[in-house]
Amino acid sequence: MLDVDLVAERGRFRLEARFRAPTPGVTALFGPSGAGKSTLVHALAGLIAARGRIALGAECWLDSARGLAVPAERRGIGYVFQDARLFPHLSVAGNLRYGARRARAATPVVREDEVVALLGLGALLARRTAHLSGGERQRVALGRALLSQPRLLLLDEPLAAIDGARRDEVLPYLERLRDALAIPMLYVSHQYDEVLRLATEVVLVAGGRTVAAGTPAALSLDPRLRPVVGGDAIGAVLEAEVGPLDPASGLASVAIGAGRLRLALPGAKPGDRLRLQILARDVILATEAPRGLSVRNALEGRLEELVPEGPDEMLAVIELGGPRVLARITRAAADELRLRPGLGVWALVKAASLRGHAYTRHA
C-alpha cells in the first residue's frame, strides 16, 4: 500500500491529503486545476516540505512524529513532468542511459530492452530529441524515468502540454506500462477520460483536500465526483470480462449483473478485462420489459434511489444484481412513471453510446 497522511503549504495554499492506495497499479490524482494535485506529488517526492507520514509498503519516507524525512534523492522516485525536460545535446539512447546511470543499487525491476519495446523507442534511439514530436518526447521521458529503477513513478499531467493527436498516441503506451510492469504509478490529471482509461484507483482532490478515494467503478457513483466532472460526464463505470464475439455483427457480448450488453470493441478478445462507462444521459428507463424497439441492450434491475439534480432533473440509481448504473430523468417523467425505490425497471442503452476499454489486468 501507498499510505499518505500529510499537510503541506506553498505560499498561502494549504494541502491536507490522506489516502491509502493499493500497489502495484495506477493511482490517479484527479481534480480541477488548482486543487492541489501537483503540490501533493511534490510533497510525496520530497521536493517541498511536508508534515505527517508517507510510506510505500514497509519503507517510510516521512514520519514527523519520529523526526524522519528522507531526502528526495534517496526516495527512489521517478518523475515525469508536463514538459519532457530531455537533454537536447544527447540522443534518445543517451537520455535513456542517463536514467540508467541514476538507477538505485537494488536488483533492476525493468530492463532497457523491455522499456524500449514497451514504449516503441527502437526506431528513435539514434535521433536527437529536438527532432521528436511532443508525444515521442514524452515516451522518452517515461523511458528515462523507468530506467532509474524507481520504487514509485510520478506522472504530473504528462499529456497536458501536447495536442489531442499526440495524446492519443501516448495513452496506449501508458496502458502497456500499467499492464506489464509492477512499478506503482501516481498519475496526475484533470482529464476524466484519461483517468477512466488508466487508473486502477482514483483519489479525488478538491480545494486543497483529498475528498474521496476508491476504484473508478466505486468513485463513479460518488456524489462528490459529480460537480468536478460536470453533468455530461456523469455515469457509471463498470468492470467486466469480454465474452463471445458475434461473427455476424462483430459485437462483443459482456455480462453485466444478470444481463448482457452487446457493443463494439475493436481488437478485444474473449477473456479480456473491460472497463465500461455508461453515461447517465444515455440510459432510458422503462417500468416494463421493452418490446418492438431498435435498442437491443436492455438490463433488468431494481430502482435503488432517486437523487435530486437541480430543479427539474433527477438521477436514478439502478441496481443490476451487483453493478449499478445511473440514469438522468426529469422530475415529470419520474412522477408519470411513479418511480420509487424498490421498483423493478429496465435500463435501455444504445450500443453506439457505450464507451469501453479492454485491458490485461496485472497479476
C-alpha positions as MATLAB code, in Angstrom:
seq = 'MLDVDLVAERGRFRLEARFRAPTPGVTALFGPSGAGKSTLVHALAGLIAARGRIALGAECWLDSARGLAVPAERRGIGYVFQDARLFPHLSVAGNLRYGARRARAATPVVREDEVVALLGLGALLARRTAHLSGGERQRVALGRALLSQPRLLLLDEPLAAIDGARRDEVLPYLERLRDALAIPMLYVSHQYDEVLRLATEVVLVAGGRTVAAGTPAALSLDPRLRPVVGGDAIGAVLEAEVGPLDPASGLASVAIGAGRLRLALPGAKPGDRLRLQILARDVILATEAPRGLSVRNALEGRLEELVPEGPDEMLAVIELGGPRVLARITRAAADELRLRPGLGVWALVKAASLRGHAYTRHA';
ca = [
       0.000    0.000    0.000;
       0.944    3.623   -0.522;
      -0.015    5.275    2.771;
      -0.268    9.086    2.796;
      -1.295   11.411    5.633;
       0.311   14.814    5.230;
      -0.021   18.578    5.377;
       1.975   20.862    3.047;
       1.992   24.611    2.389;
       3.064   26.519   -0.696;
       2.762   30.231   -0.015;
      -0.829   30.806    1.115;
      -2.040   27.455   -0.249;
      -2.528   24.641    2.266;
      -2.898   20.987    1.267;
      -4.292   18.285    3.522;
      -4.015   14.811    1.995;
      -4.970   11.464    3.468;
      -5.429    8.270    1.442;
      -4.273    4.664    1.065;
      -3.823    3.137   -2.380;
      -3.056   -0.489   -3.295;
       0.090   -1.230   -5.269;
       1.076   -2.055   -7.943;
      -1.269   -0.174  -10.229;
      -2.027    3.374  -11.360;
      -3.452    5.702   -8.721;
      -4.893    8.793  -10.412;
      -4.899   12.079   -8.525;
      -7.901   13.678  -10.190;
      -9.430   17.099   -9.718;
      -9.737   20.582  -11.226;
      -6.788   22.874  -11.883;
      -5.593   24.489   -8.649;
      -6.983   21.704   -6.451;
      -3.562   20.750   -5.064;
      -2.601   17.731   -7.157;
       0.870   18.947   -8.145;
       1.536   20.138   -4.596;
       0.719   16.640   -3.415;
       3.140   14.897   -5.802;
       5.877   17.432   -4.971;
       5.388   16.603   -1.279;
       5.481   12.866   -1.999;
       8.696   13.299   -3.977;
      10.295   15.316   -1.161;
      10.607   18.425   -3.351;
       8.703   20.585   -0.839;
       8.481   20.386    2.932;
       5.554   18.486    4.443;
       4.402   17.234    7.842;
       2.799   13.871    8.568;
       3.561   10.416    7.239;
       4.350    8.869    3.825;
       5.096    5.161    3.442;
       5.304    2.784    0.499;
       4.922   -0.716    1.868;
       7.439   -1.207    4.672;
       9.526    1.794    3.556;
       8.774    5.087    5.316;
       9.838    8.363    3.688;
       8.234   10.820    6.104;
       7.259   10.448    9.751;
       7.160   13.786   11.541;
       6.405   12.138   14.883;
       9.796   10.364   14.683;
      11.640   13.259   13.073;
      12.118   11.259    9.849;
      12.252   12.994    6.446;
      14.110   11.026    3.764;
      15.702   13.418    1.192;
      14.239   13.461   -2.313;
      17.287   11.825   -3.902;
      17.020    8.819   -1.580;
      13.326    8.093   -2.104;
      13.910    6.329   -5.402;
      11.098    8.144   -7.192;
      10.904    8.591  -10.960;
       9.258   11.849  -12.036;
       7.760   12.729  -15.431;
       6.644   16.353  -15.861;
       4.277   18.075  -18.299;
       7.293   19.064  -20.399;
       9.657   16.182  -21.098;
      12.814   18.017  -19.869;
      15.106   15.914  -22.033;
      18.773   16.729  -22.591;
      18.933   18.324  -26.059;
      22.656   17.552  -26.520;
      22.016   13.812  -26.113;
      20.347   11.316  -28.419;
      17.326    9.309  -27.304;
      19.689    6.488  -26.333;
      21.834    8.948  -24.374;
      18.808   10.214  -22.450;
      17.826    6.642  -21.604;
      21.382    5.835  -20.456;
      21.267    8.874  -18.170;
      18.249    7.354  -16.433;
      20.042    4.019  -16.134;
      23.093    5.700  -14.534;
      20.819    7.105  -11.824;
      19.403    3.661  -11.028;
      19.434    2.622   -7.395;
      21.663   -0.294   -6.453;
      18.834   -2.776   -5.917;
      18.039   -5.505   -8.441;
      16.596   -3.863  -11.588;
      12.824   -4.091  -11.860;
      12.770   -3.291  -15.576;
      15.365   -3.874  -18.315;
      16.387   -1.397  -21.002;
      15.276   -3.652  -23.862;
      11.921   -4.104  -22.127;
      11.440   -0.339  -21.795;
      12.445    0.261  -25.429;
       9.944   -2.369  -26.597;
       7.076   -1.252  -24.339;
       7.423    2.383  -25.382;
       8.211    1.750  -29.062;
      11.538    3.595  -28.911;
      13.645    1.266  -31.068;
      13.447    3.399  -34.211;
      14.201    6.608  -32.273;
      17.358    5.646  -30.366;
      19.828    7.458  -32.649;
      17.760   10.626  -33.030;
      18.291   13.925  -31.216;
      15.420   14.998  -29.028;
      14.935   18.290  -30.920;
      13.649   16.267  -33.879;
      10.988   14.376  -31.904;
       7.274   15.099  -31.710;
       5.729   16.015  -28.372;
       4.361   12.509  -27.938;
       7.742   10.949  -28.759;
       9.484   13.214  -26.247;
       7.092   12.138  -23.510;
       7.705    8.475  -24.321;
      11.449    9.054  -23.991;
      10.907   10.872  -20.676;
       8.903    7.877  -19.450;
      11.664    5.504  -20.523;
      14.353    7.573  -18.804;
      12.347    7.661  -15.572;
      11.696    3.918  -15.693;
      15.366    3.084  -16.232;
      16.208    4.834  -12.962;
      14.511    1.740  -11.429;
      12.067    3.761   -9.316;
      10.133    2.466   -6.331;
       7.326    4.815   -7.415;
       6.699    6.621  -10.715;
       5.076   10.072  -10.529;
       3.466   11.417  -13.701;
       2.438   15.062  -13.274;
      -0.071   15.737  -16.088;
       2.332   14.240  -18.672;
      -0.115   14.745  -21.557;
      -1.257   18.286  -20.742;
       1.322   20.013  -22.957;
       0.678   18.004  -26.145;
      -2.178   18.166  -28.637;
      -5.037   15.689  -28.919;
      -3.446   13.570  -31.633;
      -0.172   13.180  -29.707;
      -2.160   12.487  -26.526;
      -3.998    9.635  -28.241;
      -0.613    8.355  -29.419;
       0.863    8.195  -25.890;
      -2.120    6.785  -23.966;
      -1.770    3.217  -25.322;
       1.877    3.190  -24.192;
       0.827    4.213  -20.679;
      -1.699    1.377  -20.711;
       1.094   -1.021  -21.700;
       3.216    0.118  -18.754;
       0.306   -0.332  -16.361;
      -0.421   -3.851  -17.598;
       3.152   -5.096  -17.950;
       5.094   -3.605  -15.027;
       4.846   -3.937  -11.258;
       6.044   -0.365  -10.613;
       3.424    1.677   -8.697;
       2.411    4.859  -10.520;
       0.747    8.089   -9.399;
      -0.892    9.828  -12.354;
      -1.985   13.469  -12.035;
      -4.763   14.631  -14.349;
      -7.761   16.906  -14.638;
      -8.996   14.962  -17.694;
     -11.579   12.385  -16.621;
     -11.278   10.321  -19.808;
      -7.571    9.761  -19.108;
      -8.394    8.609  -15.583;
     -11.019    6.159  -16.865;
      -8.532    4.611  -19.292;
      -5.557    4.324  -16.976;
      -6.435    4.299  -13.295;
      -6.819    1.268  -11.066;
      -7.519    3.597   -8.102;
      -8.691    7.222   -8.038;
      -8.091    9.907   -5.402;
     -10.352   12.934   -5.813;
      -8.617   16.218   -4.907;
     -10.619   19.430   -4.462;
      -9.979   22.674   -2.619;
      -6.664   21.542   -1.164;
      -8.030   18.302    0.279;
      -8.353   14.664   -0.727;
     -12.118   14.268   -0.502;
     -12.731   10.710   -1.786;
     -10.819    7.630   -2.914;
     -11.697    4.278   -4.450;
     -11.760    2.278   -7.640;
     -13.012    4.031  -10.795;
     -16.212    1.956  -10.540;
     -16.865    2.931   -6.918;
     -15.975    6.597   -7.359;
     -18.166    6.962  -10.461;
     -21.213    6.615   -8.176;
     -19.913    9.016   -5.507;
     -21.898   12.299   -5.451;
     -18.694   14.218   -4.650;
     -17.375   13.432   -8.136;
     -20.326   14.960   -9.987;
     -19.546   18.688   -9.640;
     -15.942   18.028  -10.722;
     -16.656   16.100  -13.940;
     -19.769   18.061  -14.947;
     -23.213   16.856  -15.968;
     -22.286   15.406  -19.364;
     -19.638   13.068  -17.878;
     -21.744   11.684  -15.018;
     -22.200    7.956  -15.387;
     -21.370    4.548  -14.005;
     -18.060    2.808  -14.626;
     -18.307   -0.980  -14.749;
     -15.614   -3.662  -14.677;
     -16.438   -6.769  -16.696;
     -14.998   -9.506  -18.887;
     -15.302   -9.636  -22.660;
     -17.472  -12.572  -23.711;
     -18.035  -14.221  -27.094;
     -17.860  -12.147  -30.267;
     -20.771  -12.335  -32.727;
     -19.163  -13.035  -36.127;
     -22.153  -11.596  -37.995;
     -22.322   -8.200  -36.270;
     -18.776   -8.026  -34.874;
     -20.211   -7.033  -31.483;
     -18.876   -8.423  -28.221;
     -21.140   -9.813  -25.521;
     -20.412   -8.563  -21.978;
     -22.115   -9.852  -18.825;
     -23.400   -7.051  -16.568;
     -25.047   -8.475  -13.462;
     -27.731  -10.896  -14.619;
     -27.941   -9.295  -18.072;
     -25.734   -8.792  -21.107;
     -24.645   -5.879  -23.247;
     -23.545   -6.019  -26.859;
     -21.038   -3.440  -28.033;
     -18.209   -2.823  -30.483;
     -14.748   -3.494  -29.033;
     -12.209   -3.407  -31.885;
      -9.218   -5.607  -31.114;
     -10.680   -7.099  -27.936;
     -10.606  -10.852  -27.327;
     -12.860  -13.068  -25.197;
     -11.493  -13.109  -21.651;
     -10.011   -9.595  -21.798;
     -10.901   -7.328  -18.927;
     -13.136   -4.392  -19.813;
     -13.722   -1.021  -18.214;
     -17.004    0.354  -19.495;
     -18.551    3.771  -18.945;
     -22.317    4.164  -19.316;
     -23.264    7.840  -19.195;
     -26.411    8.729  -17.267;
     -27.669   10.825  -20.187;
     -27.578    7.716  -22.449;
     -29.738    5.470  -20.252;
     -33.514    5.265  -20.778;
     -35.710    3.830  -18.027;
     -38.664    1.523  -18.606;
     -41.012    0.086  -15.994;
     -41.910   -2.945  -18.107;
     -39.999   -5.274  -20.391;
     -39.324   -3.405  -23.664;
     -40.747   -4.741  -26.932;
     -40.653   -3.503  -30.520;
     -37.657   -1.214  -30.009;
     -34.439   -0.825  -32.006;
     -32.470   -0.689  -28.745;
     -31.075   -4.181  -28.089;
     -29.305   -3.506  -24.784;
     -31.897   -3.794  -22.018;
     -30.722   -4.621  -18.478;
     -33.285   -5.691  -15.894;
     -32.784   -4.305  -12.409;
     -34.249   -2.546   -9.405;
     -34.562    1.174   -8.723;
     -32.423    1.775   -5.670;
     -32.538    5.538   -5.222;
     -33.728    8.796   -6.769;
     -31.287   11.681   -6.261;
     -32.349   15.297   -6.934;
     -30.183   17.024   -9.566;
     -31.360   20.616   -9.838;
     -34.943   21.863  -10.015;
     -36.115   19.729  -12.943;
     -33.906   16.624  -13.053;
     -33.106   13.552  -11.012;
     -30.519   10.772  -11.104;
     -31.917    7.272  -10.820;
     -29.575    4.673   -9.295;
     -30.394    1.241  -10.747;
     -29.066   -1.948   -9.149;
     -28.452   -4.747  -11.686;
     -27.705   -7.683   -9.407;
     -24.414   -6.245   -8.181;
     -23.347   -3.493  -10.601;
     -25.161   -0.158  -10.628;
     -25.868    2.319  -13.392;
     -27.206    5.858  -13.365;
     -29.977    7.347  -15.484;
     -30.784   11.043  -15.846;
     -34.534   11.678  -15.909;
     -36.843   14.635  -15.476;
     -38.974   15.009  -12.369;
     -42.046   14.944  -14.596;
     -41.029   11.560  -16.020;
     -40.358   10.204  -12.535;
     -43.848   11.271  -11.463;
     -45.579    9.876  -14.558;
     -43.813    6.520  -14.206;
     -44.470    6.504  -10.446;
     -40.853    5.689   -9.785;
     -39.960    4.682   -6.252;
     -37.119    2.767   -4.573;
     -37.585   -0.985   -4.916;
     -39.477   -0.794   -8.218;
     -38.425   -3.244  -10.946;
     -37.115   -1.381  -14.008;
     -35.192   -1.900  -17.241;
     -32.194    0.225  -18.241;
     -32.023    0.672  -22.028;
     -28.696    1.663  -23.587;
     -27.824    2.193  -27.254;
     -24.748    0.207  -28.320;
     -23.431    3.263  -30.167;
     -23.282    5.277  -26.946;
     -21.218    2.746  -24.982;
     -17.540    3.501  -24.477;
     -15.197    0.825  -23.229;
     -11.517   -0.030  -22.997;
     -10.255   -3.594  -22.889;
      -7.079   -4.285  -20.933;
      -4.992   -7.029  -19.355;
      -5.081   -6.905  -15.573;
      -1.657   -7.079  -13.934;
      -1.480  -10.029  -11.503;
];
